[in-house]
Amino acid sequence: MRRSLPSITALVVAGARGLGSLRGAEAGEPLDPVARALLPWPLGATLSGLERAAARWPGLVSVSAMASLGLVDHVVLRTLAIDQAVQHASVRGVRQLVILGAGLDARAHRMGCLGETTVFEVDYPSTQAYKQARAAHLPVEAARIERVPIDFEHERLRDGLARSSHDPSVPTCFIWEGVTMYLPRIATASTLADIGAASSSGSSLIVSYLTPEKVTAGSFIGPVADLIFRVLGEPLRGVMSTAELRELLASTGMLLASDSGPLDWARSFGYRRRSLFTLSERIAIATYP
């Protein structure tokens, strides 16, 4: 992973959100209008060029999204599902949001429901410096953004949170999106333990994880997905079943409240686009009683 820039997957996810937003804008429903501004110049310029070209050739954005073989659809649905969970937490009165491995996450810049919420963005110092420079001109919807720099190779989440203004006695919503599949089990377990230690009654965790199937299009695609992620330098090391995740959560005092996958998200949001395949990534919501 290059520390001078966000990880390759963070760039890919932001790019997919940006492309999904262009397609959504055609229907008056942009997903993440901020994503493009956070991308490095070549990627951001490519999306801007695509937007201009689409004015002349309608359907070009949809064709470009289809060329991702389901990646854009998956990222769009995952983002919608997590956004919905964050909105529910806000309605419950949760006023602290911790985003682990924040990368190019733009929720603090685009979600109006965070107007009374402090957002703690946790990531490598260099990644945060990059994002802070890119986001300097963007409006902030959250009450406040606090960046929590952590060198994950030498520190744990609890170390960073202890240096921040995060109050463990106040209910907190944690987001851990698109990360666990790259971590060995011991790293996932230790981070979950830190989340549990920093959670008071009423706190919740939104975590995505990859099941052993890895993709939903058949076993022949699985090895291809493995190879792609290895070439990107971010191999899939942390697949787990729902039962395994439930056990890990229970060991830290958290209870699995809900669990859903891409087909559930598609039905929930009336998403009718059909993808060639999609990752077998799921979203679990756990609560701290």
N, C-alpha and C positions, 0 to 999 in steps of 0.2 A: 504494500500500500504506500502510495506517495504522500508524504506528510505535508508537502508544500501545497497540495490541492486536496479536496475531499477524495474519498475512495472512488474507484471506478464505478462501483455499484451506486454510490450516492449521486454521481453525475448522470448515470443511466436513469435512475429513478426520477431525478429532477427533469431530465429531458423528456421522459415518458409523461410526466405530469404536465409539462409544457405543451407537448403535442396533444395530449388528451384535452387540454384546455382550449387549444385552437379548434378542435373538433366540437367540443362542447359549446364554444362561443357561437358556432353556426346555428345552434338551437337556443341561444340565449342563456346557456348554463355553463359558463366557464368553471372548470374545476379548481385550478390554481393559477390565477393570473400573475402571480409573483414569481413562479418557478423560472421563467425565462430570464428574468433580471438577475438571478443568482448564478446562472451558468457562465462558464468562461466564454470569452468573446466569440470564438469560432462556433460553438454550439448555439449560443444565443442568436448570433447572426443567421445561422442556418434556419432556425425557427422563424425569425422575422422574414427571411427571404421566402420561406414556404408560405407564410401568411399572405405575402404580397402576390405570390404566384397563384394562390388559391382564388384570389379575386378574379383572375382571368380564366382559371380552369377549375370550376366547381368540382368538388369531390376529390381533389388532390390530397387534402389533409387526411381524409378517410382512407385513401389508398396507401398513403405513407404509414398510417397507423396499422393497417392490415399487414404491411410488410414486416412488422415486428413479430409476427406469428403469435400474437396473443399477449405479448409483454405489456403493451400500452393498456389493453383492456384490464389486465390483472392489476397493474399499478393504480389505474383509475378506481377500480372497485375496492381495492385495499384502502386507498386514501379515503374514499367515501365512508367506508365502514368505520375506520378509526375516527374520522371527523365526527360521525354520529355519536360514537361513544364519548368523545370529549364534550360534545354538546350536552349529553345526558349528565355527565359529571358536573358541568357548570350549573345545570338546573338544580342539582342536588346541593349546590352551594360550595363546591370545592373551589378554592381560590389559589391553589398552588399546582402548577403543571411542570413536571420534570420530564424532559425529552432526552433519552439516553442515545448516544451516538447521533446527535442531532443532524450532523451533516448539513444538507441544504434544506432542511425542514423549514417551511414558511408559515406555519400555523400562527405564530405570534404576529405575523404581518397581514394576515388575511381573514382570521376568524373573529367576527365581532363579539361572539359570546365570551371572549377572553378579556373583555374590557375591565373587569375587576380582578383579574388573575395575574399573578407573577409567574412568568415562564422561565424556567431554568433550563438552559441549553447546555448539555454535557457533551464534550468532545475534546479531541486533541487540540492543543493551543494553536498550532499552525492552521488547522482546518477552521477554527473559529476566527483567526485573524483574516483568513481569506473571505469568509462569509461576512464578517463585519464590514470589510471594505466594499463588498458587492452590495450590501444591504443599507449602506449609509444614507442613501437618498430615499429609501422606502418608508412609507407610513407604518406606524406600529399600532396594531389593534389591541394588543395586550396592555394591561396596566403598566407592566414593566418587563423588560427582558434582562435576565442576569445570566451571563455566560460563566460556565463552570469548567475551567480547563483541567483536564485529567490526561496524564500519559498512562493509558490503560496497560502498557507493558510493565509498568512499575508501581502503579497505584490501583486502589480499588475505589468503587463508587463512594463508599462511606467516607473516604479521605476527602474527596472533592466536596461532597455535600457538607461535611463538617466545616470546611473553609467558607462556605457560602452562607447566605442569610436564610436558607431553607430551615423551616421550623418543623421538626418531626412530630410535634404535638398537634399540628394542624393537619386536617385531612388533605391528602395530596393525590393527584392523578399522575401515574407514571406511564409514559409511552416508550415501548421498546419495539421498534418497527424494523423489520428486515435485517436483523443482526444475529439472532441466536443460531441461525443455520451455519454461520461461519465460525462458531466458537466450539471448543471441546466442552464436554459435559461439565467438567469441573469448573470452568469459567462461568458457565450459565448458572450453576448452582450457587457459586459464591456471590454473583451479582444479585440473584434472587434473595439470598440471605441479607444482603445489604439493603435491598428494597424493603424487605420485611421489617428490618430494624429501624428504618426511617419512616415507617407507616404507623399512623394512629388509626383508631377506629373510624371507619368511613372512607378510608383511602382505597384506591383501586389501581390495578395494573392492566394496561392494554398491551399484550405481547403477541407478536406474530411468530410462528414457528413452522418448520417444514417437516412433513411426515415422511416416513421411509419410502413412500412411493415416488416422491420428488416431483413427478408430473402426473397429470391426469389423462394422458393420451396413450398409455400403454407402456409396458416395460422396455420396449425398444428405444424409447426416447430418453429414458433415465440416464444411460451411459453418455449420451450426447450432451445432456445438461451438465453432467459431471465434468466432461471434458471442457466445455465452454467456460465454466467457472474456474477451472484449474488454469486455463490459458489466461484468464483475466487476473490470475494471481490471488484469487479469493475462493479456495476450494470449499465445498459443502462438507463441513465436519460435524455439524450439530443437529442432524435429523433426529426426531423423536416422535413417539406416538402421543396421542392425547392422554392415555393412561400414565405414561411416563412423566409428562408435564404436570399432570394432576398430583402425582407423588412429590415432585420437586416443590410445587407450590405449597402443599400441605406441610412439608418439612420446615417451611419458613413461616407458618401460621396463616397463609393465605388460602382462600377457598375458591375453587373454580366456579364462577357464576354462569358463564356462557361460553360456547365454543362454536365457531362458524367457519365455513370455507367459501371458495369462489362461487359455487352454485347458489349458496344461501345469499351471498351479497348480490348476485345478479337478480335473483327473485325479489329481494328486498327493495332494490332501487329500479326495478322495471327495466333492467339492462337486457336488450334483445340482440345485441351484436354477438356473433358466434366466432370463436377463436379456434385456430388450428389445435392448440393445446394450451394448457395453463399450468403453472406451478401448483403443487399440492400444498401450498402454504395456507395456514389457517390463522385465525385471530382468536385468542383466548382472553377473556376478561375475568380477572380475579379480584376478589374483595378481601379487605382486612377487617374482620368483625370487631 
